[in-house]
Amino acid sequence: QVHLVESGGDSVQAGGSLKVSCAVSTYYSRLCMGWFRQAPGKEREGVASIPTGGGGTDYADSVKGRFTIAQDNAQNTVYLQMNSLKPEDTARYYCAAAPSASCRLNTNFGYWGQGTQVTVSS
């Protein structure tokens, strides 16, 4: 089992920064962790992924160079640092996990958090 709790969502001005967190509770020693987002009326979009056991990250083209996914294994937390935010980044951001050795945005994520709202105003 994997339990995920997101936090840190807020309302910010365009050009600003925000860091959202995902607290992870699990008995798995390694996971593929991902951040996804969904705006009203739009499909869910993969944002970034990272393997907790080490390895490369994966980013959506829309956030490359602006967002950074990172992990703190000691704290069992995965972060998404978001810089140069744009109004089109407004969405509910979800943390997801998969007990998978392969870790990309198209990994089959079976565990999801409840999400945290990020609103970017122009």
ABEGO torsion letter per residue (X at the ends): XBBBBBBGBBBBBBGBBBBBBBBBBBABABBBBBBBBBBBGBBBBBABBBBAAEEBBBBBAAABGABBBBBBAAAGBBBBBBBGBBAAABBBBBBBBBBBABBBAABBBABBBAEBBBBBBX
